[in-house]
Amino acid sequence: MGKAAAIAFAKEGIDVAITGRNEKILIETTKELKSLGVNATYEKFDIGNYEDVKKGIKNIMAKLGSVDILVNNAGIAAFGSLNEMDVNQWTSIVQTNVMGMYYVTKEVLPYLIAKNEGDIINISSTAGLNGNANTSAYSASKFAVIGMSQSLMKEVRKNNIRVCTLTPSTIATDMALELGITDGNPEKVLQPEDFAELIVAGLKLPRRAMLTSASLWSTNP
C-alpha cells in the first residue's frame, strides 16, 4: 500500500520520501518514482526503533527541505490465540503498529505545526473496528491507532493540520497474501492502487474540509 500511495503521489507531481526495512525494494521504488518526474528519496530504518526514526526523519528533511503530507502505513500482522501467541511476537506487533506510528508522527509533526498546515493519514484496519478470535495483537494495535489518530486530530486541527484515519478491509498486499487471508484476485479483491485513490481523493478536498475517517471494502469478494 505504501508503494501504491507513493506512486499515486508522484503522478500528482508530489515529491516523495519513502521508508522501510528492505533497502533493495526502497532503491527500486525510488527509481520508479523518479521516472515519473518527481524528486524521490528513501531512508532505511525500523519504525519501531525511536533513535533510528529520529535519524531517518532528520535525513529526509535535509534532502527534501520540507514536508506537507505524512502517510503512516507501515504495519505487521500475525494471527494466533492470545494464550498461544508468543509474548515477543505479540509485543512486536504493537511496537511496530502503534509505537512506530507514534515515533514517526512525533518527529514529523513539529514541521507541520511550524508551517501551520499539513495532512497526516494514519492507516488502521477494519480489525481496529471489531476484534475477532486469533487477532488480539493486530486488533489491539489497530484499535490503538484509531484512538491515537482521533486524539491527534482534535489537538492539531487548530494548526490547519488534517488528520485522517483510514480503515481498509483486506487488500491484496504482500502481507495479506503471505498470511493467506486472500488470493488477491484483482477481479474481486481490493488492490493497493484502489486504496491509494482514496488517499489522494481525501487530500484533494478543499483545505476547509477534512475527511476524518473512511473505510474501504471489496464490493463482492
Secondary structure, 3 states (H helix, E strand, C coil): CHHHHHHHHHHCCCCEEEEECCHHHHHHHHHHHHCCCCCEEEEECCCCCHHHHHHHHHHHHHHHCCCCEEEECCCCCCCCCCCCCCHHHHHHHHHHHHHHHHHHHHHHHHHHHHHCCEEEEEECCHHHCCCCCCCHHHHHHHHHHHHHHHHHHHHHHHHCEEEEEEEECCECCHHHHHHCCCCCCCCCCECHHHHHHHHHHHHCCCCCCCCCEEEECCCCC
